[in-house]
Amino acid sequence: MKKIAGLFICLWVIAGWGCATRTPAPTAAAINEAAVRRLVLDVIRDNPDVVYEAVRKRADQLKAEARRRELERSFTERVDIKVRPSDPARGPEDAPVTIIEFTDFQCPYCARGASVMDDLLEKYPGKLRLVFKNNPLKFHKHAIGAARAALAAHRQGKFWPYYDLLFDNYDNLSPRLFTTIAEQLQLDMARFNRDRASEKVAQQIEADRRQARKHGFTSTPTFVINGVVVVGVRRLNYFETVIERLLRESRQG
């Protein structure tokens, strides 16, 4: 009985059931603080799996609650990101949901995010438009070079194939690779090299970065979905939750 009571007290303490606004466990009043401490330590030692499971479940509950609060705040505090004609985009212009991604070609999380975006475009054909914006991070040595090369490919209508190949090789970027990809895609190499060194391409990247700074987007990837900000790569079902809610909004007018 002592162990059972101890287990109850331990779980009562871990789960936060003893807060001032709740009725205390009836066994707790009869046991002084030192005895409770010894009992809790005994229970943890003798029942580690039970205690771990209780802690894990509570941690999962707290994370889920935090995600719900974050999602509601994102829907309430939407941001307006201007899309320029020069921004690479795919999907119909009149799609009910537009996803703007601020990304870095040398970022492993951005590579994962790009894969999630592919899955979403496949799942919601005709309902999504994906718009690309650069936000190369300063500590990624080849991020700027990759951004310049991708926009140069964009000027020859090959942005998205180039984008895919950059993310396929995010951990192996180099000036030589940028040229190799361009050759693989059969770009006009003279024009490619001229465009990626051009001031207009540099200005476009800097304009994207200014938009990111304006809204405090310091992490990559950051997604803006009809104004709803999602920071970091999330599981597919998180994006689906956001998109389904936005699609319901669009149907309701």
ChimeraX attribute file (.defattr): number of C-alpha atoms within 10 A of each C-alpha:
attribute: neighborCount
match mode: 1-to-1
recipient: residues
	/A:1	6
	/A:2	9
	/A:3	14
	/A:4	10
	/A:5	15
	/A:6	23
	/A:7	22
	/A:8	17
	/A:9	23
	/A:10	21
	/A:11	20
	/A:12	16
	/A:13	14
	/A:14	15
	/A:15	15
	/A:16	11
	/A:17	15
	/A:18	16
	/A:19	11
	/A:20	8
	/A:21	7
	/A:22	9
	/A:23	9
	/A:24	13
	/A:25	13
	/A:26	8
	/A:27	11
	/A:28	16
	/A:29	9
	/A:30	9
	/A:31	11
	/A:32	9
	/A:33	11
	/A:34	9
	/A:35	12
	/A:36	16
	/A:37	15
	/A:38	12
	/A:39	20
	/A:40	22
	/A:41	15
	/A:42	16
	/A:43	23
	/A:44	18
	/A:45	11
	/A:46	13
	/A:47	13
	/A:48	12
	/A:49	11
	/A:50	14
	/A:51	17
	/A:52	12
	/A:53	11
	/A:54	16
	/A:55	15
	/A:56	12
	/A:57	12
	/A:58	15
	/A:59	13
	/A:60	12
	/A:61	12
	/A:62	12
	/A:63	12
	/A:64	12
	/A:65	12
	/A:66	12
	/A:67	13
	/A:68	12
	/A:69	11
	/A:70	14
	/A:71	18
	/A:72	12
	/A:73	13
	/A:74	18
	/A:75	17
	/A:76	11
	/A:77	11
	/A:78	14
	/A:79	15
	/A:80	10
	/A:81	15
	/A:82	10
	/A:83	14
	/A:84	12
	/A:85	7
	/A:86	11
	/A:87	17
	/A:88	19
	/A:89	20
	/A:90	14
	/A:91	16
	/A:92	15
	/A:93	14
	/A:94	11
	/A:95	13
	/A:96	18
	/A:97	23
	/A:98	24
	/A:99	20
	/A:100	24
	/A:101	25
	/A:102	25
	/A:103	28
	/A:104	27
	/A:105	33
	/A:106	25
	/A:107	19
	/A:108	18
	/A:109	18
	/A:110	23
	/A:111	24
	/A:112	17
	/A:113	24
	/A:114	21
	/A:115	16
	/A:116	18
	/A:117	19
	/A:118	11
	/A:119	12
	/A:120	19
	/A:121	16
	/A:122	11
	/A:123	12
	/A:124	14
	/A:125	12
	/A:126	15
	/A:127	18
	/A:128	25
	/A:129	21
	/A:130	22
	/A:131	19
	/A:132	21
	/A:133	25
	/A:134	28
	/A:135	29
	/A:136	27
	/A:137	19
	/A:138	9
	/A:139	8
	/A:140	13
	/A:141	13
	/A:142	21
	/A:143	23
	/A:144	20
	/A:145	18
	/A:146	27
	/A:147	26
	/A:148	23
	/A:149	26
	/A:150	29
	/A:151	28
	/A:152	25
	/A:153	27
	/A:154	20
	/A:155	17
	/A:156	13
	/A:157	13
	/A:158	18
	/A:159	18
	/A:160	17
	/A:161	15
	/A:162	23
	/A:163	22
	/A:164	16
	/A:165	18
	/A:166	23
	/A:167	23
	/A:168	17
	/A:169	15
	/A:170	21
	/A:171	14
	/A:172	11
	/A:173	19
	/A:174	16
	/A:175	11
	/A:176	8
	/A:177	15
	/A:178	21
	/A:179	16
	/A:180	12
	/A:181	19
	/A:182	22
	/A:183	13
	/A:184	11
	/A:185	14
	/A:186	10
	/A:187	19
	/A:188	12
	/A:189	13
	/A:190	8
	/A:191	14
	/A:192	23
	/A:193	18
	/A:194	11
	/A:195	21
	/A:196	21
	/A:197	15
	/A:198	13
	/A:199	11
	/A:200	12
	/A:201	19
	/A:202	16
	/A:203	11
	/A:204	19
	/A:205	19
	/A:206	15
	/A:207	15
	/A:208	22
	/A:209	19
	/A:210	14
	/A:211	17
	/A:212	20
	/A:213	12
	/A:214	10
	/A:215	12
	/A:216	9
	/A:217	18
	/A:218	14
	/A:219	16
	/A:220	23
	/A:221	27
	/A:222	23
	/A:223	26
	/A:224	20
	/A:225	25
	/A:226	19
	/A:227	19
	/A:228	23
	/A:229	24
	/A:230	19
	/A:231	16
	/A:232	15
	/A:233	22
	/A:234	14
	/A:235	10
	/A:236	14
	/A:237	11
	/A:238	13
	/A:239	18
	/A:240	14
	/A:241	11
	/A:242	18
	/A:243	23
	/A:244	13
	/A:245	12
	/A:246	19
	/A:247	15
	/A:248	11
	/A:249	11
	/A:250	11
	/A:251	8
	/A:252	7
	/A:253	6
